[in-house]
């Protein structure tokens, strides 16, 4: 070797070192300290080279150790196990020697370091041969089950079989110098648990105090079975942790590692010992050099559970760690084990929904009430699984609760049943039915969920009467079929009274109040709890009747909750309202009863609910009589519009009801249709139903009058009478009109030609209910005459007035049965109408006008004579002038010259033809009637002076004969008083006089 051995060694890189050049290079260096120091400086990753280095270095320190040992033994020769206290009192010969030979002190120190590295090297070789505990190891059993899977790919199997082992995560260079505790924690976090166990075995003095810190590095999701070998074990005999003996690589420590030598090194600052030799205190965690007590072990296991739950929420892992500790006999783990076991059942065994977002923790579990736990167990249970879920989940939990109460010194035997009953009372009916089916009295007691027959009956009564369900009658019947049947002897004389008392008390209990707006199943359970078997048996009989009634009501789309049957037991109003709903809803869109058989079936069911059945218990309509139910049924049938079916049922032998009642019902239904009608046309819609409904009973006067009124309604609507601008009058408005003659006035005012059809109008009056009312007929004729007058159709107005006068004269005959008041009212209407027409200046026929004024004088009261006589006198004077003018205008040849009036009427462009046009510009008030004391006398004298000229006999109402020739006179002649009176009457009168108002 050309280079100097020192230079050659320092020139070699770490990766260039081999066993040969290490041996050759170090062997040629005579300086032991330099050679050993060179060895300690080299930290390699090659195992064999590093081993050669360490062995050569240790061998080069042997001479120095021998010399130091001889010097130390010259005056004091203790054993290597001598304590530091003994060395403190011993002569310090080794220290003196090291002071004299510092080179040997350095060599002894380096020897201890190299020996420690050699132990670590051996450990590294041992642990690097293993592999970590992986997920494949955890599911090893599962893999073995599928080893014979025919579908597995052979290529994949071959690849798996030749998998390379995972390399050791720590290099040799790091492993030799890094803190062993850090190395152990790192390996534990990487799941190299066999390596951790080897480290703890080979280096027990260093790692034993730090075992808990190493365990804390194990990932929380790892199952304890994977690292059970490094978990603390419990020695029951010592009531403390079991301390295993280590298996170091060297059974005896080297002299350089003894306490005496370590103490001697303290005076040499240049000497550096490995940390593991110099001080076992690690970098941070608290050491536990002594075995843990039972309480400390229990605390650690509980804290480990808290860490697992908070970090992962894996309840099965937490339970497994507790079970491991409990299997070692560690005390105070039973309770938390129970909690975790019950919680694991909830999380892993209980049925789960499609989406489970619940975050279950141990603290949440322990804070829950027992009833909430029971509900949590069964939240996602179905009717098919509820029985098994209660048996495998709820009952064990209830047993644990009972055991805890006993251990706590507060035994509560009723706790399991109480919690189970609370769940049943709050569960849906389909779940409840499944529970009752699993508790049938016919099953063996050991197999029943609810073992007491009385409790089954109480729970069923409370659940059913506390339910608001309207569509689960088959489920309710299933529950009833599971109830016990007791052979209870009853006294027939007292049984009915007891039944009534039971129903009444139940009805009062379930009736809402301000303090209890709703009676729940829990409240009803309190009611049924103290009842004996006899009372429960009667209550079940009542329930049977109510279930049958409920099914009937549900069949016809009028379901009621079971509690309604208790509340309405003695309430006739409530039963009548529900029977009415049943009769009317049955013909709705949901049922579509189209045949006689369907309606007869409905009637049979309604009658079945009436009175008391074979059991003596009242049905849903027990307060109603048969006739009331028939009445409601017929009303419902008619309201559906099935009149043909109604006639068939009414006149069949199965249906017996008085004709008068049938008439009343039909009239009532017809009026209901009428009042709801939107259109006044009786050919379609509700008004047609109202009209056709009256064809069901026999024709009577009432039926005929009602049909005529409907016809009149349709006729009024055809005249386009409006209720408000743009809105036609509705049938209900017509019925609610107090004075129906005002409807005639509205017809005449809204149709200019309606007065021409007097017979149609009179027929309309008759159908409005005035067929035998002569006064109404007179008023109608007066309205027709007035309308004709307004239209200046004077001939028709005169004709209607004469017809009205004739009708009034008929009333005044001695054989008339009309009262004096009615005659006076007819007279008033008649004379006013005649007076109005008789003084119209545009009415040219003076003879007819004189006849009308004469009829007005005949019928008017005495205080009105003056007004009429004034008009009469003026008209008579005009008639005289006309006659005289006619006589003087005849020429010698006998040809009459047209008078000025006729010329005026025929003159072209005359704008004063219409009285209304001429009166538009007049606004003079009407002169008041004479009110002086001698007015009556004056009127009497005037009356006597003109009586002789009347063309009729007073009291006989004779007509004025037509006269030949035309009347003369000037149309444009104005008379201030007459024009004023006419203008006032035209503008201010209106139609008030038609209904009896004063003419003034």
Beta strands, then each sheet from edge to edge (+ up, - down):
strand 1: 234-235
strand 2: 240-241
strand 3: 722-724
strand 4: 727-728
sheet 1: 1+ 2-
sheet 2: 3+ 4-
end
